[in-house]
Amino acid sequence: MYKKQLLNNQQMTVSIIKALANKESFVALYSLIFIVGVTANSGYGIYNESRIFEVALLLGLGAHACFNKYYIVTKVEYLFFVFIIIGSFFWSNSFFIIIDLLLVYLLYKSFFFLEYRPLLTKIIVLASFLIFLLLPVAIWDYITSGIYTSNWYLLRLNIRIYNSYFLIMSIFAVWLYLTEKNYKKLYLSFIFLAFLSILMDGGRSATLAYTAFVIIICIFRRPVSWQLGFAYSMSWLTYLTINHLASLNAVETLDLGIARATTSQRYDIWMNAVQCWVQNPIWGCGFYQLDSTRNLAAHPHNLFLQVLSETGLIGFWFLLAIIFFILKNISWNLNKDYFVIASLLAVVIETLLSGIHIYPITQIALLWLFVFLLKSSNFSHAIYFHSSIPSFVVNRYFSVTMFLVLVILFIYFFINTSALLDNEIMTRPRFLENGYNIF
């Protein structure tokens, strides 16, 4: 009996090692670095470090594809490169836009190189519990002082990075809760803590996105609707209770963070982006600036307006082509694929209202989410998204040459830019933290 148990344990260990010995493990490693708050102490700043690591990860995936002879540049991608070259003559701060677009291209290509690994998702979700270690301390301080601070996060980053990350991980946690037999209470606990954290931070975009997601799941998955509804409701109840207790010790009357009057002025930002686009409707106005007199780099808090304003109708067409490619080929059978539709709706709401698309960790998390939603064998449409990957060599040497050009360009950029330095004027982060002038 003992020998049989030992043999089973050895077989399980071998299975786990095989499951982790793949290129997708680097996606999990990138997430774990963020989760535990590891920094290289390079002097470049946490945000800049995470961007460098992201580019290294994506280029590494591309190198793996080249080595295995399936890095293929399609005709549409040729047009995309031509668009970048011509657009550089029209865009303000054009090199910034070029680097941003090439990063998007690397994310796009990485989708085709990655395979969904359920074990890695479990590791990432369960490891994400580490982020909440100091949350009870922050809540206690809030209750006793009436002042809430978000310094309980391990990394001193914009709290919206964590809010967007929690939204994506909550989608994974709900899926694991629906499909897994083990750790179900842990997944439900994560759903509760993640949404509570979003509420504490006043993350309205993530709240709207997650609420729409939960409603759809509860409608189409009635047997577990009360459990998910309970976790969702408990987050709200806990949040409201904490606010009430904190109000007893507050010097001034507290406003609920999630219901506060907007301070980000979404309408003004969106209109500013439209005005930016009108300057050059075909090619776009280039690097978007919220207020040029303040010399602050910004984004319009709306993916579609950002692409339209910065890259014009031509760049917007490439975005629409990707969206059409996804919508055309996913299964629209709500009874079977309600989870995919609910998840995509949550992502759309976030991209319409917030900046989920500009942060390194949320870009990688979003990439992994799309790999799951579109390529996981749990969904019938995965067959198409797998078959859409070229399985034959066409202009392989040219494709490899294009990849090497990308590698050289990013290396040149990181070596020569001054935006990595901490002594630069702080601006709102886009590609790099101090990214208004990258040279």
Contacts in CASP RR format, 6 or more apart in sequence:
PFRMAT RR
TARGET T0000
AUTHOR 0000-0000-0000
METHOD contacts of the structure
MODEL  1
MYKKQLLNNQQMTVSIIKALANKESFVALYSLIFIVGVTANSGYGIYNES
RIFEVALLLGLGAHACFNKYYIVTKVEYLFFVFIIIGSFFWSNSFFIIID
LLLVYLLYKSFFFLEYRPLLTKIIVLASFLIFLLLPVAIWDYITSGIYTS
NWYLLRLNIRIYNSYFLIMSIFAVWLYLTEKNYKKLYLSFIFLAFLSILM
DGGRSATLAYTAFVIIICIFRRPVSWQLGFAYSMSWLTYLTINHLASLNA
VETLDLGIARATTSQRYDIWMNAVQCWVQNPIWGCGFYQLDSTRNLAAHP
HNLFLQVLSETGLIGFWFLLAIIFFILKNISWNLNKDYFVIASLLAVVIE
TLLSGIHIYPITQIALLWLFVFLLKSSNFSHAIYFHSSIPSFVVNRYFSV
TMFLVLVILFIYFFINTSALLDNEIMTRPRFLENGYNIF
16 119 0 8 1.000
19 117 0 8 1.000
19 119 0 8 1.000
19 120 0 8 1.000
20 119 0 8 1.000
20 120 0 8 1.000
22 115 0 8 1.000
22 117 0 8 1.000
23 61 0 8 1.000
23 64 0 8 1.000
23 113 0 8 1.000
23 114 0 8 1.000
24 114 0 8 1.000
24 115 0 8 1.000
24 116 0 8 1.000
24 117 0 8 1.000
24 120 0 8 1.000
25 117 0 8 1.000
25 120 0 8 1.000
26 57 0 8 1.000
26 60 0 8 1.000
26 61 0 8 1.000
27 57 0 8 1.000
27 114 0 8 1.000
27 120 0 8 1.000
27 364 0 8 1.000
27 367 0 8 1.000
27 368 0 8 1.000
28 120 0 8 1.000
28 123 0 8 1.000
28 124 0 8 1.000
30 53 0 8 1.000
30 54 0 8 1.000
30 57 0 8 1.000
30 361 0 8 1.000
30 364 0 8 1.000
31 124 0 8 1.000
31 127 0 8 1.000
31 128 0 8 1.000
31 361 0 8 1.000
31 364 0 8 1.000
31 365 0 8 1.000
31 368 0 8 1.000
32 123 0 8 1.000
32 124 0 8 1.000
32 127 0 8 1.000
33 53 0 8 1.000
34 50 0 8 1.000
34 155 0 8 1.000
34 165 0 8 1.000
34 361 0 8 1.000
35 124 0 8 1.000
35 127 0 8 1.000
35 128 0 8 1.000
35 130 0 8 1.000
35 131 0 8 1.000
35 154 0 8 1.000
36 127 0 8 1.000
36 130 0 8 1.000
36 154 0 8 1.000
37 154 0 8 1.000
37 155 0 8 1.000
39 45 0 8 1.000
39 46 0 8 1.000
39 49 0 8 1.000
39 155 0 8 1.000
40 49 0 8 1.000
42 49 0 8 1.000
43 422 0 8 1.000
44 52 0 8 1.000
44 420 0 8 1.000
44 421 0 8 1.000
44 422 0 8 1.000
45 420 0 8 1.000
45 422 0 8 1.000
45 433 0 8 1.000
46 155 0 8 1.000
46 156 0 8 1.000
46 157 0 8 1.000
47 157 0 8 1.000
47 360 0 8 1.000
47 429 0 8 1.000
47 432 0 8 1.000
47 433 0 8 1.000
48 419 0 8 1.000
48 420 0 8 1.000
48 432 0 8 1.000
48 433 0 8 1.000
48 434 0 8 1.000
50 360 0 8 1.000
50 361 0 8 1.000
51 360 0 8 1.000
51 431 0 8 1.000
51 432 0 8 1.000
52 414 0 8 1.000
53 360 0 8 1.000
54 103 0 8 1.000
54 360 0 8 1.000
54 361 0 8 1.000
54 363 0 8 1.000
54 364 0 8 1.000
55 103 0 8 1.000
55 106 0 8 1.000
55 410 0 8 1.000
55 414 0 8 1.000
57 364 0 8 1.000
58 103 0 8 1.000
58 106 0 8 1.000
58 107 0 8 1.000
58 109 0 8 1.000
58 110 0 8 1.000
59 106 0 8 1.000
59 406 0 8 1.000
59 407 0 8 1.000
59 410 0 8 1.000
61 109 0 8 1.000
61 110 0 8 1.000
61 113 0 8 1.000
61 114 0 8 1.000
62 71 0 8 1.000
62 106 0 8 1.000
62 109 0 8 1.000
62 110 0 8 1.000
62 113 0 8 1.000
62 403 0 8 1.000
63 403 0 8 1.000
63 407 0 8 1.000
64 113 0 8 1.000
65 71 0 8 1.000
65 109 0 8 1.000
65 113 0 8 1.000
66 399 0 8 1.000
66 400 0 8 1.000
66 403 0 8 1.000
69 393 0 8 1.000
69 396 0 8 1.000
70 113 0 8 1.000
70 389 0 8 1.000
70 390 0 8 1.000
70 391 0 8 1.000
71 109 0 8 1.000
71 396 0 8 1.000
71 399 0 8 1.000
71 400 0 8 1.000
71 403 0 8 1.000
72 390 0 8 1.000
72 393 0 8 1.000
72 394 0 8 1.000
72 395 0 8 1.000
72 396 0 8 1.000
72 399 0 8 1.000
73 395 0 8 1.000
73 398 0 8 1.000
73 399 0 8 1.000
73 402 0 8 1.000
74 390 0 8 1.000
76 321 0 8 1.000
77 105 0 8 1.000
80 101 0 8 1.000
80 105 0 8 1.000
80 318 0 8 1.000
81 402 0 8 1.000
83 311 0 8 1.000
83 314 0 8 1.000
83 315 0 8 1.000
83 318 0 8 1.000
84 98 0 8 1.000
84 101 0 8 1.000
84 102 0 8 1.000
86 283 0 8 1.000
87 94 0 8 1.000
87 283 0 8 1.000
87 311 0 8 1.000
88 94 0 8 1.000
88 95 0 8 1.000
88 97 0 8 1.000
88 98 0 8 1.000
90 280 0 8 1.000
90 283 0 8 1.000
90 284 0 8 1.000
90 286 0 8 1.000
91 97 0 8 1.000
91 283 0 8 1.000
91 284 0 8 1.000
91 285 0 8 1.000
91 286 0 8 1.000
91 287 0 8 1.000
91 310 0 8 1.000
91 311 0 8 1.000
92 285 0 8 1.000
92 286 0 8 1.000
92 287 0 8 1.000
93 286 0 8 1.000
93 287 0 8 1.000
93 436 0 8 1.000
93 437 0 8 1.000
93 438 0 8 1.000
94 286 0 8 1.000
94 287 0 8 1.000
95 413 0 8 1.000
95 438 0 8 1.000
95 439 0 8 1.000
96 287 0 8 1.000
96 430 0 8 1.000
96 431 0 8 1.000
96 435 0 8 1.000
96 438 0 8 1.000
97 286 0 8 1.000
97 287 0 8 1.000
97 310 0 8 1.000
97 311 0 8 1.000
99 410 0 8 1.000
99 413 0 8 1.000
99 431 0 8 1.000
99 438 0 8 1.000
100 430 0 8 1.000
100 431 0 8 1.000
101 311 0 8 1.000
102 406 0 8 1.000
102 409 0 8 1.000
102 410 0 8 1.000
103 431 0 8 1.000
105 406 0 8 1.000
106 406 0 8 1.000
107 363 0 8 1.000
107 367 0 8 1.000
108 322 0 8 1.000
110 367 0 8 1.000
111 367 0 8 1.000
111 370 0 8 1.000
111 371 0 8 1.000
111 374 0 8 1.000
112 388 0 8 1.000
112 389 0 8 1.000
114 367 0 8 1.000
114 368 0 8 1.000
114 371 0 8 1.000
114 375 0 8 1.000
115 371 0 8 1.000
115 375 0 8 1.000
116 371 0 8 1.000
116 372 0 8 1.000
116 375 0 8 1.000
116 376 0 8 1.000
116 377 0 8 1.000
121 172 0 8 1.000
121 176 0 8 1.000
121 368 0 8 1.000
121 372 0 8 1.000
122 176 0 8 1.000
122 180 0 8 1.000
122 183 0 8 1.000
124 169 0 8 1.000
124 172 0 8 1.000
124 368 0 8 1.000
125 169 0 8 1.000
125 172 0 8 1.000
125 173 0 8 1.000
125 176 0 8 1.000
125 187 0 8 1.000
125 190 0 8 1.000
126 183 0 8 1.000
126 186 0 8 1.000
126 190 0 8 1.000
128 165 0 8 1.000
128 169 0 8 1.000
128 190 0 8 1.000
128 194 0 8 1.000
129 186 0 8 1.000
129 189 0 8 1.000
129 190 0 8 1.000
129 193 0 8 1.000
130 154 0 8 1.000
131 153 0 8 1.000
131 154 0 8 1.000
131 162 0 8 1.000
132 193 0 8 1.000
132 197 0 8 1.000
134 152 0 8 1.000
134 153 0 8 1.000
134 154 0 8 1.000
135 152 0 8 1.000
135 193 0 8 1.000
135 197 0 8 1.000
137 152 0 8 1.000
138 148 0 8 1.000
138 149 0 8 1.000
138 150 0 8 1.000
138 151 0 8 1.000
138 152 0 8 1.000
138 200 0 8 1.000
139 200 0 8 1.000
139 242 0 8 1.000
141 147 0 8 1.000
141 148 0 8 1.000
141 149 0 8 1.000
142 148 0 8 1.000
142 149 0 8 1.000
142 242 0 8 1.000
142 246 0 8 1.000
143 242 0 8 1.000
143 245 0 8 1.000
143 246 0 8 1.000
143 249 0 8 1.000
144 249 0 8 1.000
145 246 0 8 1.000
145 249 0 8 1.000
146 246 0 8 1.000
146 247 0 8 1.000
146 249 0 8 1.000
146 250 0 8 1.000
146 251 0 8 1.000
146 254 0 8 1.000
147 250 0 8 1.000
148 200 0 8 1.000
148 246 0 8 1.000
150 159 0 8 1.000
150 200 0 8 1.000
150 201 0 8 1.000
153 159 0 8 1.000
153 162 0 8 1.000
158 359 0 8 1.000
158 429 0 8 1.000
159 201 0 8 1.000
159 203 0 8 1.000
160 201 0 8 1.000
160 203 0 8 1.000
160 354 0 8 1.000
160 355 0 8 1.000
160 359 0 8 1.000
161 359 0 8 1.000
161 361 0 8 1.000
161 362 0 8 1.000
162 197 0 8 1.000
162 201 0 8 1.000
163 197 0 8 1.000
163 198 0 8 1.000
163 201 0 8 1.000
163 202 0 8 1.000
163 203 0 8 1.000
163 205 0 8 1.000
163 206 0 8 1.000
163 354 0 8 1.000
164 206 0 8 1.000
164 350 0 8 1.000
164 354 0 8 1.000
164 355 0 8 1.000
164 356 0 8 1.000
164 359 0 8 1.000
164 362 0 8 1.000
164 365 0 8 1.000
165 361 0 8 1.000
165 362 0 8 1.000
165 365 0 8 1.000
166 194 0 8 1.000
166 195 0 8 1.000
166 197 0 8 1.000
166 198 0 8 1.000
166 206 0 8 1.000
167 194 0 8 1.000
167 198 0 8 1.000
167 206 0 8 1.000
167 209 0 8 1.000
167 210 0 8 1.000
167 346 0 8 1.000
167 350 0 8 1.000
167 356 0 8 1.000
168 362 0 8 1.000
168 365 0 8 1.000
168 366 0 8 1.000
168 369 0 8 1.000
169 190 0 8 1.000
169 194 0 8 1.000
169 365 0 8 1.000
170 190 0 8 1.000
170 191 0 8 1.000
170 194 0 8 1.000
170 195 0 8 1.000
170 210 0 8 1.000
170 213 0 8 1.000
171 213 0 8 1.000
171 343 0 8 1.000
171 346 0 8 1.000
171 369 0 8 1.000
172 369 0 8 1.000
172 372 0 8 1.000
173 187 0 8 1.000
173 190 0 8 1.000
173 191 0 8 1.000
173 194 0 8 1.000
174 187 0 8 1.000
174 191 0 8 1.000
174 213 0 8 1.000
174 214 0 8 1.000
174 217 0 8 1.000
174 228 0 8 1.000
175 339 0 8 1.000
175 372 0 8 1.000
176 183 0 8 1.000
176 187 0 8 1.000
177 184 0 8 1.000
177 187 0 8 1.000
177 188 0 8 1.000
177 191 0 8 1.000
177 224 0 8 1.000
177 227 0 8 1.000
177 228 0 8 1.000
178 217 0 8 1.000
178 221 0 8 1.000
178 224 0 8 1.000
178 339 0 8 1.000
179 378 0 8 1.000
180 187 0 8 1.000
188 227 0 8 1.000
188 228 0 8 1.000
188 231 0 8 1.000
191 228 0 8 1.000
191 231 0 8 1.000
191 232 0 8 1.000
191 235 0 8 1.000
192 231 0 8 1.000
192 234 0 8 1.000
192 235 0 8 1.000
192 238 0 8 1.000
195 207 0 8 1.000
195 210 0 8 1.000
195 231 0 8 1.000
195 232 0 8 1.000
195 235 0 8 1.000
196 235 0 8 1.000
196 238 0 8 1.000
196 239 0 8 1.000
198 206 0 8 1.000
198 207 0 8 1.000
198 210 0 8 1.000
199 207 0 8 1.000
199 235 0 8 1.000
199 236 0 8 1.000
199 239 0 8 1.000
199 258 0 8 1.000
200 239 0 8 1.000
200 242 0 8 1.000
202 257 0 8 1.000
202 258 0 8 1.000
202 260 0 8 1.000
203 258 0 8 1.000
204 258 0 8 1.000
204 353 0 8 1.000
205 349 0 8 1.000
205 350 0 8 1.000
205 353 0 8 1.000
205 354 0 8 1.000
205 355 0 8 1.000
205 356 0 8 1.000
206 350 0 8 1.000
206 354 0 8 1.000
207 258 0 8 1.000
208 349 0 8 1.000
208 353 0 8 1.000
209 345 0 8 1.000
209 346 0 8 1.000
209 347 0 8 1.000
209 349 0 8 1.000
209 350 0 8 1.000
209 353 0 8 1.000
210 346 0 8 1.000
211 232 0 8 1.000
212 342 0 8 1.000
212 345 0 8 1.000
212 346 0 8 1.000
212 349 0 8 1.000
213 342 0 8 1.000
213 343 0 8 1.000
213 345 0 8 1.000
213 346 0 8 1.000
214 228 0 8 1.000
214 229 0 8 1.000
214 232 0 8 1.000
216 338 0 8 1.000
216 341 0 8 1.000
216 342 0 8 1.000
216 345 0 8 1.000
217 225 0 8 1.000
217 228 0 8 1.000
217 338 0 8 1.000
217 339 0 8 1.000
217 342 0 8 1.000
218 225 0 8 1.000
218 228 0 8 1.000
218 229 0 8 1.000
219 225 0 8 1.000
219 338 0 8 1.000
220 334 0 8 1.000
220 335 0 8 1.000
220 338 0 8 1.000
220 342 0 8 1.000
221 228 0 8 1.000
221 338 0 8 1.000
239 258 0 8 1.000
240 256 0 8 1.000
243 254 0 8 1.000
243 256 0 8 1.000
246 254 0 8 1.000
247 253 0 8 1.000
247 254 0 8 1.000
255 261 0 8 1.000
264 301 0 8 1.000
266 301 0 8 1.000
266 302 0 8 1.000
266 353 0 8 1.000
269 290 0 8 1.000
269 298 0 8 1.000
269 300 0 8 1.000
269 301 0 8 1.000
269 302 0 8 1.000
270 300 0 8 1.000
270 301 0 8 1.000
270 302 0 8 1.000
270 305 0 8 1.000
272 290 0 8 1.000
272 300 0 8 1.000
273 288 0 8 1.000
273 300 0 8 1.000
273 302 0 8 1.000
273 305 0 8 1.000
273 306 0 8 1.000
273 308 0 8 1.000
273 309 0 8 1.000
274 305 0 8 1.000
274 309 0 8 1.000
276 284 0 8 1.000
276 285 0 8 1.000
276 286 0 8 1.000
276 288 0 8 1.000
276 289 0 8 1.000
276 309 0 8 1.000
276 310 0 8 1.000
277 284 0 8 1.000
277 285 0 8 1.000
277 305 0 8 1.000
277 308 0 8 1.000
277 309 0 8 1.000
277 312 0 8 1.000
279 285 0 8 1.000
280 286 0 8 1.000
280 312 0 8 1.000
281 312 0 8 1.000
281 313 0 8 1.000
282 312 0 8 1.000
282 313 0 8 1.000
282 314 0 8 1.000
283 311 0 8 1.000
283 312 0 8 1.000
283 314 0 8 1.000
284 308 0 8 1.000
284 309 0 8 1.000
284 310 0 8 1.000
284 311 0 8 1.000
284 312 0 8 1.000
284 313 0 8 1.000
285 309 0 8 1.000
285 310 0 8 1.000
286 309 0 8 1.000
286 310 0 8 1.000
286 311 0 8 1.000
287 297 0 8 1.000
287 310 0 8 1.000
288 297 0 8 1.000
288 298 0 8 1.000
288 299 0 8 1.000
288 300 0 8 1.000
288 306 0 8 1.000
288 309 0 8 1.000
288 310 0 8 1.000
289 296 0 8 1.000
289 297 0 8 1.000
289 298 0 8 1.000
289 436 0 8 1.000
290 296 0 8 1.000
290 297 0 8 1.000
290 298 0 8 1.000
290 428 0 8 1.000
291 298 0 8 1.000
295 425 0 8 1.000
295 427 0 8 1.000
295 436 0 8 1.000
296 427 0 8 1.000
296 428 0 8 1.000
296 436 0 8 1.000
297 427 0 8 1.000
297 428 0 8 1.000
297 429 0 8 1.000
297 430 0 8 1.000
297 435 0 8 1.000
297 436 0 8 1.000
298 428 0 8 1.000
298 430 0 8 1.000
299 306 0 8 1.000
299 355 0 8 1.000
299 358 0 8 1.000
299 428 0 8 1.000
299 430 0 8 1.000
300 306 0 8 1.000
300 309 0 8 1.000
301 353 0 8 1.000
301 354 0 8 1.000
301 355 0 8 1.000
302 351 0 8 1.000
302 352 0 8 1.000
302 353 0 8 1.000
303 319 0 8 1.000
303 351 0 8 1.000
303 352 0 8 1.000
303 355 0 8 1.000
303 357 0 8 1.000
304 316 0 8 1.000
304 319 0 8 1.000
304 351 0 8 1.000
304 352 0 8 1.000
306 357 0 8 1.000
307 315 0 8 1.000
307 316 0 8 1.000
307 319 0 8 1.000
308 315 0 8 1.000
308 316 0 8 1.000
311 318 0 8 1.000
326 344 0 8 1.000
326 374 0 8 1.000
329 381 0 8 1.000
329 384 0 8 1.000
329 385 0 8 1.000
329 388 0 8 1.000
330 337 0 8 1.000
330 340 0 8 1.000
330 341 0 8 1.000
330 344 0 8 1.000
330 374 0 8 1.000
330 379 0 8 1.000
330 381 0 8 1.000
331 337 0 8 1.000
331 340 0 8 1.000
331 379 0 8 1.000
331 380 0 8 1.000
331 381 0 8 1.000
332 341 0 8 1.000
333 380 0 8 1.000
334 341 0 8 1.000
336 380 0 8 1.000
337 379 0 8 1.000
337 380 0 8 1.000
337 381 0 8 1.000
340 373 0 8 1.000
340 374 0 8 1.000
340 379 0 8 1.000
340 381 0 8 1.000
343 369 0 8 1.000
343 373 0 8 1.000
344 373 0 8 1.000
347 356 0 8 1.000
347 366 0 8 1.000
347 369 0 8 1.000
350 356 0 8 1.000
351 357 0 8 1.000
355 362 0 8 1.000
356 362 0 8 1.000
356 366 0 8 1.000
357 363 0 8 1.000
357 366 0 8 1.000
358 429 0 8 1.000
358 430 0 8 1.000
359 429 0 8 1.000
373 379 0 8 1.000
374 381 0 8 1.000
374 382 0 8 1.000
374 385 0 8 1.000
375 382 0 8 1.000
375 385 0 8 1.000
375 386 0 8 1.000
376 382 0 8 1.000
413 438 0 8 1.000
414 420 0 8 1.000
416 439 0 8 1.000
417 432 0 8 1.000
417 438 0 8 1.000
417 439 0 8 1.000
418 424 0 8 1.000
418 437 0 8 1.000
418 438 0 8 1.000
418 439 0 8 1.000
419 432 0 8 1.000
419 433 0 8 1.000
419 434 0 8 1.000
419 435 0 8 1.000
419 437 0 8 1.000
419 438 0 8 1.000
420 432 0 8 1.000
420 434 0 8 1.000
421 434 0 8 1.000
424 434 0 8 1.000
425 434 0 8 1.000
425 436 0 8 1.000
426 433 0 8 1.000
426 434 0 8 1.000
427 433 0 8 1.000
427 434 0 8 1.000
427 435 0 8 1.000
427 436 0 8 1.000
429 435 0 8 1.000
431 438 0 8 1.000
432 438 0 8 1.000
END
